[in-house]
Amino acid sequence: MGLWRYISNIGVSKEVQESNDPKRLIFFNQVLFIGLFATFFQVVTMWQFIGVKALIFLLISLVSFVSLLLNSKGYSSLSKKLFMLVVYATGSYTTTLIGGAGLYHLGAFVIFVSSLIIFDIRKEFLEIILGVPFLILSIGIGEFGWFDAPDFSSHEAYAQMRISSIANLLVIISILTIFIVRLNHKNEEKLNNRQDELEDLVKARTEELTNQKSILEEQNKE
């Protein structure tokens, strides 16, 4: 838990100093950390399908590491753009090599949903929209066989590949779900604290008005 907490909070202090919301960066750090290791397993799994081309997954591992370094230096905006572009491009390319068997078109959808949290829709709307063409492209290749994507459904390691891909998707979805649940919990705590503060304020104001009324009544009697 100590390592997970450390990874999650990389660059957060710099984000707070710049008056940015650190919650997005925490989620992004967690995705980067998982992606750093998950892509190594993808190389092993996909090697028997596409051979040396499976090394392209190492590009995501490298970019994940670079993005974590950029986050630590306070360049989170550049880090997000770099990572998302590489993930979308790599995912689209590998989908053309493997087709729908690797489920990367579903992965593109999960990444797009994650981008809605990673990017600030008020400031980085363009970055979110740029993911739509990649999402459509990946779904078209995976589900409709665009660009003559191959079919590996009869391959002896087909089940192993799908299990590996599903495991990666479940990990990212789990992080996404936990993040949203924790975010809602924190927002609820803030609302409760705010309500308590308002109640204390009303109580203090009421006591002040009561005291003032008592003073006025005493002055009137005098």
C-alpha positions as CSV (number, residue, x, y, z in Angstrom):
1,M,0.0,0.0,0.0
2,G,2.9,2.3,0.7
3,L,4.2,2.0,-2.9
4,W,0.7,2.4,-4.4
5,R,0.1,5.5,-2.3
6,Y,3.5,6.9,-3.4
7,I,2.8,6.2,-7.1
8,S,-0.7,7.7,-6.8
9,N,0.5,11.0,-5.4
10,I,3.4,11.6,-7.8
11,G,3.3,15.3,-8.7
12,V,0.2,16.0,-6.7
13,S,1.8,18.7,-4.6
14,K,2.8,20.6,-7.7
15,E,-0.7,20.3,-9.0
16,V,-2.1,21.8,-5.8
17,Q,0.4,24.6,-6.0
18,E,-0.9,25.5,-9.4
19,S,-4.5,25.4,-8.1
20,N,-5.4,22.4,-10.2
21,D,-7.6,19.5,-9.1
22,P,-5.3,16.7,-8.0
23,K,-7.9,13.9,-8.2
24,R,-7.4,13.5,-12.0
25,L,-3.6,13.2,-11.6
26,I,-4.0,10.5,-8.9
27,F,-6.2,8.5,-11.2
28,F,-3.8,9.0,-14.1
29,N,-0.8,7.9,-12.0
30,Q,-2.6,4.7,-11.1
31,V,-3.5,3.9,-14.7
32,L,0.2,4.6,-15.8
33,F,1.5,2.3,-13.0
34,I,-0.8,-0.6,-14.0
35,G,-0.1,0.0,-17.7
36,L,3.6,-0.1,-17.1
37,F,3.5,-3.8,-16.1
38,A,0.4,-4.9,-18.0
39,T,2.0,-4.2,-21.4
40,F,4.9,-6.5,-20.6
41,F,2.5,-9.4,-20.2
42,Q,0.9,-8.4,-23.5
43,V,4.3,-8.8,-25.2
44,V,4.5,-12.3,-24.0
45,T,0.9,-13.2,-24.8
46,M,1.0,-11.7,-28.3
47,W,4.4,-12.9,-29.4
48,Q,3.0,-16.2,-30.6
49,F,0.5,-14.4,-32.7
50,I,2.3,-11.5,-34.3
51,G,6.0,-12.3,-33.5
52,V,8.4,-9.4,-33.1
53,K,5.7,-6.9,-33.7
54,A,4.5,-7.6,-30.2
55,L,7.4,-5.5,-29.0
56,I,5.3,-2.4,-29.9
57,F,3.6,-2.9,-26.5
58,L,6.9,-2.0,-24.9
59,L,6.3,1.5,-26.4
60,I,3.4,1.9,-24.0
61,S,5.5,0.8,-21.1
62,L,8.2,3.3,-22.0
63,V,5.7,6.1,-22.4
64,S,4.0,5.2,-19.1
65,F,7.4,5.6,-17.4
66,V,8.1,8.8,-19.2
67,S,4.6,10.1,-18.3
68,L,5.2,9.4,-14.6
69,L,8.5,11.3,-14.8
70,L,6.7,14.2,-16.5
71,N,4.0,14.2,-13.8
72,S,6.7,14.3,-11.1
73,K,8.2,17.4,-12.7
74,G,4.8,19.2,-13.0
75,Y,4.2,18.6,-16.7
76,S,1.0,16.6,-16.3
77,S,-0.8,18.3,-19.2
78,L,2.0,17.2,-21.7
79,S,2.1,13.8,-20.0
80,K,-1.6,13.2,-20.5
81,K,-1.5,14.2,-24.2
82,L,1.6,12.1,-24.9
83,F,0.2,9.0,-23.2
84,M,-3.3,9.1,-24.7
85,L,-1.9,9.6,-28.2
86,V,0.5,6.7,-28.0
87,V,-2.2,4.4,-26.5
88,Y,-4.8,5.2,-29.1
89,A,-2.3,4.9,-32.0
90,T,-0.8,1.6,-30.7
91,G,-4.2,0.2,-29.9
92,S,-5.5,0.9,-33.4
93,Y,-2.3,-0.5,-35.0
94,T,-2.4,-3.8,-33.0
95,T,-6.1,-4.2,-33.7
96,T,-5.3,-4.2,-37.4
97,L,-2.7,-7.0,-36.7
98,I,-4.9,-9.1,-34.4
99,G,-8.5,-8.1,-35.3
100,G,-11.2,-8.5,-32.6
101,A,-9.4,-11.4,-30.9
102,G,-7.3,-9.2,-28.7
103,L,-10.4,-7.1,-27.6
104,Y,-8.3,-3.9,-28.1
105,H,-11.4,-2.2,-29.6
106,L,-13.1,-2.7,-26.2
107,G,-9.9,-1.4,-24.6
108,A,-10.1,1.7,-26.7
109,F,-13.6,2.3,-25.3
110,V,-12.4,1.9,-21.7
111,I,-9.5,4.3,-22.4
112,F,-11.9,6.8,-23.9
113,V,-14.1,6.7,-20.8
114,S,-11.0,7.1,-18.7
115,S,-10.0,10.2,-20.7
116,L,-13.2,11.8,-19.5
117,I,-11.7,11.8,-16.0
118,I,-8.1,12.3,-16.9
119,F,-8.8,15.4,-18.9
120,D,-10.7,18.5,-17.7
121,I,-13.7,18.8,-20.0
122,R,-13.8,22.5,-19.4
123,K,-10.2,23.1,-20.4
124,E,-9.2,20.1,-22.5
125,F,-12.4,19.4,-24.5
126,L,-10.4,19.1,-27.7
127,E,-8.1,16.4,-26.3
128,I,-11.2,14.3,-25.4
129,I,-12.8,14.8,-28.8
130,L,-9.6,13.7,-30.6
131,G,-10.1,10.3,-29.1
132,V,-13.3,9.7,-30.9
133,P,-11.8,8.9,-34.3
134,F,-9.4,6.4,-32.7
135,L,-12.3,4.8,-30.9
136,I,-14.4,4.5,-34.1
137,L,-11.4,3.2,-35.9
138,S,-10.7,0.5,-33.3
139,I,-14.3,-0.6,-33.1
140,G,-14.5,-0.8,-36.9
141,I,-11.4,-2.9,-37.2
142,G,-12.3,-5.2,-34.2
143,E,-16.0,-5.7,-34.9
144,F,-16.4,-5.2,-38.6
145,G,-13.0,-6.4,-39.9
146,W,-11.9,-3.1,-41.5
147,F,-8.5,-3.3,-43.4
148,D,-8.9,-7.1,-43.6
149,A,-8.1,-7.7,-40.0
150,P,-7.1,-11.4,-39.4
151,D,-9.2,-13.9,-37.5
152,F,-7.3,-15.8,-34.8
153,S,-10.3,-17.6,-33.3
154,S,-8.9,-21.0,-34.3
155,H,-5.5,-20.4,-32.9
156,E,-4.4,-22.7,-30.1
157,A,-3.6,-19.8,-27.7
158,Y,-6.8,-17.9,-28.5
159,A,-8.3,-18.4,-25.1
160,Q,-5.1,-17.4,-23.3
161,M,-5.0,-14.2,-25.3
162,R,-8.6,-13.2,-24.5
163,I,-8.1,-14.0,-20.8
164,S,-5.0,-11.8,-20.7
165,S,-6.9,-8.9,-22.5
166,I,-10.0,-9.3,-20.3
167,A,-7.8,-9.2,-17.2
168,N,-6.2,-6.0,-18.3
169,L,-9.6,-4.4,-19.0
170,L,-10.9,-5.5,-15.6
171,V,-8.0,-4.0,-13.8
172,I,-8.5,-0.6,-15.5
173,I,-12.3,-0.8,-15.0
174,S,-11.7,-1.6,-11.3
175,I,-9.5,1.4,-10.9
176,L,-12.1,3.5,-12.6
177,T,-14.9,2.2,-10.4
178,I,-12.9,2.5,-7.2
179,F,-11.9,6.1,-8.1
180,I,-15.5,7.1,-8.8
181,V,-16.7,5.5,-5.6
182,R,-14.0,7.2,-3.5
183,L,-14.7,10.5,-5.3
184,N,-18.4,10.3,-4.5
185,H,-17.6,9.4,-0.9
186,K,-15.3,12.4,-0.5
187,N,-17.8,14.7,-2.1
188,E,-20.4,13.3,0.3
189,E,-18.1,14.0,3.2
190,K,-17.5,17.6,2.0
191,L,-21.3,18.1,1.7
192,N,-21.8,16.8,5.3
193,N,-19.0,19.0,6.6
194,R,-20.4,22.0,4.8
195,Q,-23.8,21.2,6.3
196,D,-22.3,21.0,9.8
197,E,-20.5,24.3,9.2
198,L,-23.8,26.0,8.1
199,E,-25.6,24.6,11.1
200,D,-22.9,25.9,13.4
201,L,-23.0,29.2,11.7
202,V,-26.8,29.5,12.1
203,K,-26.6,28.4,15.7
204,A,-23.9,31.0,16.4
205,R,-25.8,33.7,14.6
206,T,-29.0,32.8,16.5
207,E,-27.2,33.0,19.8
208,E,-25.7,36.4,18.8
209,L,-29.2,37.8,17.9
210,T,-30.6,36.4,21.2
211,N,-27.9,38.2,23.1
212,Q,-28.4,41.4,21.2
213,K,-32.1,41.2,21.9
214,S,-31.5,40.7,25.6
215,I,-29.2,43.7,25.7
216,L,-31.8,45.8,23.9
217,E,-34.5,44.8,26.3
218,E,-32.3,45.7,29.3
219,Q,-31.5,49.1,27.7
220,N,-35.2,49.7,27.1
221,K,-36.0,48.9,30.8
222,E,-33.3,51.3,31.9
